[in-house]
Amino acid sequence: MENVALMRMAKESLRDKWGLAIGTFLVYTLIINGLQFNYSFYSNMFGTNMLASTGGLLSLILGGPMTLGISYFALAISRNEEARFEQLFKGFNNFGTALGAYLLMAIFVILWMLLLIIPGIIAAISYAMTFYIIADEPSISIMDAIDKSKKMMYGYKWKFFCLNLRFLGWAILCLFTLGIGFLWLIPYMEISFAKFYDDIKGSQEAEEAVAAEM
C-alpha cells in the first residue's frame, strides 16, 4: 500500500481518539525525554557521578518496556481496537524481552555507526518492527524478534525511510509553533508506522499462504 494511503488510514483511525492519543504519547515522551534530560543535566553539571549514572541507567532500563507499551497502544489504535492509556505500561509485563531487545538494538546500531552513518541508519530501519513483533508475539525470543524484523523489512527499508521523510516538513512547521504541533504530529507518525507494520505483515503472510498452497 502506498505511504500516503497508510497516512490517510492512520488519520482515520485517530478520529475521535486524538485526545487519548495526544495524552498518552505526551506522557510517554515526557518520561523518556525527562530521563534523558536528567542524565545529560547531571552529567554536564557534576560530571560522572551517582546521580548522572542513575539517570542513564533508568533511561536504559525503562526505555524498552515503555517502547513496547507505546507499541501496544499504537497497534490498538491502528487496528481500531480498544485503546487505553494503561497500555503505555503494558510493556512491563514482558520486561526482560523488552529490555533485552532495546539494549541489543542500541548496541547493534552503534556498532554499525562505527563503520559509517548510513549503515547505522539502515540497521535502525531494519530493526524498526521489533517492538510491534514482540507486542504481537509476547513469547518470542529477543533475537527471533530482531531477526524477524530484519526479514520483514527486506525490500521495504526505502519505503519506510520515505514514510519518515513525509513527516519532515510537518516537523519543521511544528518548530514554528514552539513545539505545540508535535502533540498532534507524534501520534500521527506513530499510528502511521503501526499501519506500515500491519501492511507489510499482511502482505508477507499472504505470500507465505500462496507459497504453501503451491
TORTI-512256 format. One record per residue (C-alpha): x, y, z; residue in three letters. Coordinates in steps of 0.1 Angstrom, whole numbers, plus 5000, padded with zeros to 4 digits. Layout:
<atoms>
<atom xx="X" yy="Y" zz="Z" res="ALA"/>
...
</atoms>
This chain:
<atoms>
<atom xx="5000" yy="5000" zz="5000" res="MET"/>
<atom xx="5012" yy="5035" zz="4992" res="GLU"/>
<atom xx="5026" yy="5055" zz="5021" res="ASN"/>
<atom xx="5001" yy="5083" zz="5015" res="VAL"/>
<atom xx="4973" yy="5057" zz="5019" res="ALA"/>
<atom xx="4988" yy="5045" zz="5052" res="LEU"/>
<atom xx="4989" yy="5080" zz="5065" res="MET"/>
<atom xx="4953" yy="5086" zz="5054" res="ARG"/>
<atom xx="4942" yy="5054" zz="5072" res="MET"/>
<atom xx="4962" yy="5065" zz="5103" res="ALA"/>
<atom xx="4944" yy="5098" zz="5104" res="LYS"/>
<atom xx="4911" yy="5080" zz="5101" res="GLU"/>
<atom xx="4919" yy="5056" zz="5129" res="SER"/>
<atom xx="4928" yy="5086" zz="5151" res="LEU"/>
<atom xx="4894" yy="5102" zz="5145" res="ARG"/>
<atom xx="4876" yy="5107" zz="5179" res="ASP"/>
<atom xx="4908" yy="5094" zz="5196" res="LYS"/>
<atom xx="4930" yy="5124" zz="5193" res="TRP"/>
<atom xx="4926" yy="5134" zz="5229" res="GLY"/>
<atom xx="4936" yy="5099" zz="5242" res="LEU"/>
<atom xx="4964" yy="5096" zz="5217" res="ALA"/>
<atom xx="4979" yy="5130" zz="5225" res="ILE"/>
<atom xx="4977" yy="5125" zz="5262" res="GLY"/>
<atom xx="4993" yy="5090" zz="5261" res="THR"/>
<atom xx="5021" yy="5100" zz="5237" res="PHE"/>
<atom xx="5027" yy="5131" zz="5257" res="LEU"/>
<atom xx="5032" yy="5111" zz="5289" res="VAL"/>
<atom xx="5055" yy="5087" zz="5271" res="TYR"/>
<atom xx="5076" yy="5115" zz="5256" res="THR"/>
<atom xx="5079" yy="5133" zz="5289" res="LEU"/>
<atom xx="5090" yy="5101" zz="5307" res="ILE"/>
<atom xx="5116" yy="5091" zz="5280" res="ILE"/>
<atom xx="5129" yy="5127" zz="5274" res="ASN"/>
<atom xx="5128" yy="5135" zz="5311" res="GLY"/>
<atom xx="5151" yy="5106" zz="5319" res="LEU"/>
<atom xx="5175" yy="5116" zz="5291" res="GLN"/>
<atom xx="5174" yy="5153" zz="5302" res="PHE"/>
<atom xx="5182" yy="5144" zz="5338" res="ASN"/>
<atom xx="5211" yy="5122" zz="5327" res="TYR"/>
<atom xx="5225" yy="5150" zz="5305" res="SER"/>
<atom xx="5219" yy="5176" zz="5331" res="PHE"/>
<atom xx="5237" yy="5158" zz="5359" res="TYR"/>
<atom xx="5265" yy="5147" zz="5336" res="SER"/>
<atom xx="5271" yy="5183" zz="5325" res="ASN"/>
<atom xx="5268" yy="5198" zz="5359" res="MET"/>
<atom xx="5286" yy="5173" zz="5380" res="PHE"/>
<atom xx="5305" yy="5150" zz="5356" res="GLY"/>
<atom xx="5302" yy="5113" zz="5360" res="THR"/>
<atom xx="5286" yy="5108" zz="5394" res="ASN"/>
<atom xx="5260" yy="5087" zz="5411" res="MET"/>
<atom xx="5230" yy="5109" zz="5400" res="LEU"/>
<atom xx="5241" yy="5110" zz="5364" res="ALA"/>
<atom xx="5248" yy="5073" zz="5363" res="SER"/>
<atom xx="5214" yy="5066" zz="5379" res="THR"/>
<atom xx="5196" yy="5087" zz="5354" res="GLY"/>
<atom xx="5214" yy="5070" zz="5325" res="GLY"/>
<atom xx="5206" yy="5035" zz="5340" res="LEU"/>
<atom xx="5170" yy="5044" zz="5344" res="LEU"/>
<atom xx="5168" yy="5056" zz="5308" res="SER"/>
<atom xx="5182" yy="5023" zz="5296" res="LEU"/>
<atom xx="5160" yy="5001" zz="5320" res="ILE"/>
<atom xx="5127" yy="5019" zz="5313" res="LEU"/>
<atom xx="5133" yy="5026" zz="5276" res="GLY"/>
<atom xx="5125" yy="4990" zz="5264" res="GLY"/>
<atom xx="5092" yy="4985" zz="5284" res="PRO"/>
<atom xx="5080" yy="5020" zz="5276" res="MET"/>
<atom xx="5087" yy="5015" zz="5239" res="THR"/>
<atom xx="5069" yy="4981" zz="5240" res="LEU"/>
<atom xx="5040" yy="4997" zz="5258" res="GLY"/>
<atom xx="5036" yy="5025" zz="5233" res="ILE"/>
<atom xx="5037" yy="4999" zz="5205" res="SER"/>
<atom xx="5007" yy="4981" zz="5221" res="TYR"/>
<atom xx="4989" yy="5014" zz="5223" res="PHE"/>
<atom xx="4997" yy="5024" zz="5187" res="ALA"/>
<atom xx="4987" yy="4990" zz="5173" res="LEU"/>
<atom xx="4954" yy="4991" zz="5192" res="ALA"/>
<atom xx="4945" yy="5025" zz="5176" res="ILE"/>
<atom xx="4958" yy="5014" zz="5142" res="SER"/>
<atom xx="4936" yy="4983" zz="5143" res="ARG"/>
<atom xx="4906" yy="5002" zz="5156" res="ASN"/>
<atom xx="4906" yy="4982" zz="5187" res="GLU"/>
<atom xx="4901" yy="4994" zz="5223" res="GLU"/>
<atom xx="4930" yy="5017" zz="5231" res="ALA"/>
<atom xx="4936" yy="5026" zz="5268" res="ARG"/>
<atom xx="4962" yy="5048" zz="5285" res="PHE"/>
<atom xx="4972" yy="5019" zz="5307" res="GLU"/>
<atom xx="4986" yy="5001" zz="5277" res="GLN"/>
<atom xx="5015" yy="5025" zz="5279" res="LEU"/>
<atom xx="5028" yy="5005" zz="5309" res="PHE"/>
<atom xx="5019" yy="4970" zz="5295" res="LYS"/>
<atom xx="5054" yy="4965" zz="5283" res="GLY"/>
<atom xx="5065" yy="4959" zz="5319" res="PHE"/>
<atom xx="5046" yy="4926" zz="5318" res="ASN"/>
<atom xx="5073" yy="4914" zz="5293" res="ASN"/>
<atom xx="5101" yy="4934" zz="5310" res="PHE"/>
<atom xx="5130" yy="4910" zz="5302" res="GLY"/>
<atom xx="5123" yy="4907" zz="5265" res="THR"/>
<atom xx="5116" yy="4945" zz="5261" res="ALA"/>
<atom xx="5148" yy="4955" zz="5279" res="LEU"/>
<atom xx="5169" yy="4929" zz="5261" res="GLY"/>
<atom xx="5156" yy="4940" zz="5227" res="ALA"/>
<atom xx="5161" yy="4977" zz="5235" res="TYR"/>
<atom xx="5197" yy="4971" zz="5246" res="LEU"/>
<atom xx="5207" yy="4948" zz="5217" res="LEU"/>
<atom xx="5192" yy="4971" zz="5191" res="MET"/>
<atom xx="5211" yy="5000" zz="5205" res="ALA"/>
<atom xx="5243" yy="4980" zz="5206" res="ILE"/>
<atom xx="5239" yy="4968" zz="5170" res="PHE"/>
<atom xx="5231" yy="5003" zz="5157" res="VAL"/>
<atom xx="5261" yy="5018" zz="5175" res="ILE"/>
<atom xx="5284" yy="4991" zz="5161" res="LEU"/>
<atom xx="5271" yy="4998" zz="5126" res="TRP"/>
<atom xx="5275" yy="5035" zz="5132" res="MET"/>
<atom xx="5312" yy="5029" zz="5139" res="LEU"/>
<atom xx="5315" yy="5020" zz="5103" res="LEU"/>
<atom xx="5296" yy="5048" zz="5088" res="LEU"/>
<atom xx="5264" yy="5068" zz="5095" res="ILE"/>
<atom xx="5245" yy="5053" zz="5065" res="ILE"/>
<atom xx="5249" yy="5016" zz="5077" res="PRO"/>
<atom xx="5238" yy="5027" zz="5111" res="GLY"/>
<atom xx="5206" yy="5043" zz="5097" res="ILE"/>
<atom xx="5200" yy="5012" zz="5076" res="ILE"/>
<atom xx="5204" yy="4990" zz="5107" res="ALA"/>
<atom xx="5180" yy="5011" zz="5127" res="ALA"/>
<atom xx="5154" yy="5008" zz="5099" res="ILE"/>
<atom xx="5159" yy="4970" zz="5098" res="SER"/>
<atom xx="5151" yy="4967" zz="5135" res="TYR"/>
<atom xx="5121" yy="4992" zz="5134" res="ALA"/>
<atom xx="5094" yy="4965" zz="5135" res="MET"/>
<atom xx="5109" yy="4946" zz="5165" res="THR"/>
<atom xx="5086" yy="4960" zz="5192" res="PHE"/>
<atom xx="5055" yy="4956" zz="5171" res="TYR"/>
<atom xx="5065" yy="4920" zz="5167" res="ILE"/>
<atom xx="5070" yy="4915" zz="5204" res="ILE"/>
<atom xx="5036" yy="4931" zz="5211" res="ALA"/>
<atom xx="5020" yy="4906" zz="5187" res="ASP"/>
<atom xx="5041" yy="4876" zz="5199" res="GLU"/>
<atom xx="5049" yy="4881" zz="5236" res="PRO"/>
<atom xx="5066" yy="4847" zz="5239" res="SER"/>
<atom xx="5091" yy="4853" zz="5210" res="ILE"/>
<atom xx="5127" yy="4855" zz="5219" res="SER"/>
<atom xx="5147" yy="4887" zz="5217" res="ILE"/>
<atom xx="5169" yy="4876" zz="5187" res="MET"/>
<atom xx="5140" yy="4860" zz="5169" res="ASP"/>
<atom xx="5121" yy="4893" zz="5171" res="ALA"/>
<atom xx="5151" yy="4912" zz="5158" res="ILE"/>
<atom xx="5157" yy="4887" zz="5130" res="ASP"/>
<atom xx="5120" yy="4887" zz="5121" res="LYS"/>
<atom xx="5121" yy="4925" zz="5119" res="SER"/>
<atom xx="5151" yy="4923" zz="5095" res="LYS"/>
<atom xx="5133" yy="4898" zz="5073" res="LYS"/>
<atom xx="5101" yy="4918" zz="5073" res="MET"/>
<atom xx="5119" yy="4950" zz="5063" res="MET"/>
<atom xx="5138" yy="4933" zz="5035" res="TYR"/>
<atom xx="5127" yy="4952" zz="5004" res="GLY"/>
<atom xx="5108" yy="4977" zz="5024" res="TYR"/>
<atom xx="5136" yy="4998" zz="5041" res="LYS"/>
<atom xx="5135" yy="5025" zz="5014" res="TRP"/>
<atom xx="5097" yy="5027" zz="5017" res="LYS"/>
<atom xx="5099" yy="5031" zz="5054" res="PHE"/>
<atom xx="5126" yy="5058" zz="5050" res="PHE"/>
<atom xx="5103" yy="5077" zz="5026" res="CYS"/>
<atom xx="5074" yy="5074" zz="5050" res="LEU"/>
<atom xx="5096" yy="5091" zz="5076" res="ASN"/>
<atom xx="5106" yy="5118" zz="5051" res="LEU"/>
<atom xx="5069" yy="5126" zz="5046" res="ARG"/>
<atom xx="5067" yy="5139" zz="5081" res="PHE"/>
<atom xx="5099" yy="5161" zz="5079" res="LEU"/>
<atom xx="5080" yy="5191" zz="5065" res="GLY"/>
<atom xx="5054" yy="5188" zz="5092" res="TRP"/>
<atom xx="5081" yy="5186" zz="5119" res="ALA"/>
<atom xx="5098" yy="5218" zz="5106" res="ILE"/>
<atom xx="5064" yy="5236" zz="5108" res="LEU"/>
<atom xx="5059" yy="5223" zz="5143" res="CYS"/>
<atom xx="5091" yy="5241" zz="5154" res="LEU"/>
<atom xx="5073" yy="5274" zz="5145" res="PHE"/>
<atom xx="5045" yy="5265" zz="5169" res="THR"/>
<atom xx="5070" yy="5264" zz="5198" res="LEU"/>
<atom xx="5067" yy="5226" zz="5196" res="GLY"/>
<atom xx="5029" yy="5225" zz="5203" res="ILE"/>
<atom xx="5023" yy="5210" zz="5169" res="GLY"/>
<atom xx="5043" yy="5179" zz="5179" res="PHE"/>
<atom xx="5014" yy="5170" zz="5202" res="LEU"/>
<atom xx="4995" yy="5160" zz="5170" res="TRP"/>
<atom xx="5024" yy="5151" zz="5148" res="LEU"/>
<atom xx="5039" yy="5124" zz="5170" res="ILE"/>
<atom xx="5007" yy="5103" zz="5174" res="PRO"/>
<atom xx="5001" yy="5108" zz="5136" res="TYR"/>
<atom xx="5036" yy="5094" zz="5129" res="MET"/>
<atom xx="5034" yy="5065" zz="5153" res="GLU"/>
<atom xx="5000" yy="5053" zz="5141" res="ILE"/>
<atom xx="5012" yy="5056" zz="5105" res="SER"/>
<atom xx="5042" yy="5034" zz="5115" res="PHE"/>
<atom xx="5019" yy="5009" zz="5130" res="ALA"/>
<atom xx="4998" yy="5009" zz="5098" res="LYS"/>
<atom xx="5031" yy="5002" zz="5079" res="PHE"/>
<atom xx="5038" yy="4972" zz="5101" res="TYR"/>
<atom xx="5004" yy="4957" zz="5096" res="ASP"/>
<atom xx="5006" yy="4964" zz="5059" res="ASP"/>
<atom xx="5039" yy="4946" zz="5053" res="ILE"/>
<atom xx="5029" yy="4918" zz="5078" res="LYS"/>
<atom xx="4997" yy="4912" zz="5059" res="GLY"/>
<atom xx="5015" yy="4912" zz="5026" res="SER"/>
<atom xx="5041" yy="4887" zz="5037" res="GLN"/>
<atom xx="5015" yy="4864" zz="5053" res="GLU"/>
<atom xx="4995" yy="4864" zz="5021" res="ALA"/>
<atom xx="5027" yy="4855" zz="5001" res="GLU"/>
<atom xx="5035" yy="4827" zz="5025" res="GLU"/>
<atom xx="5000" yy="4813" zz="5023" res="ALA"/>
<atom xx="5001" yy="4813" zz="4985" res="VAL"/>
<atom xx="5036" yy="4796" zz="4986" res="ALA"/>
<atom xx="5022" yy="4770" zz="5010" res="ALA"/>
<atom xx="4994" yy="4761" zz="4986" res="GLU"/>
<atom xx="5017" yy="4756" zz="4956" res="MET"/>
</atoms>
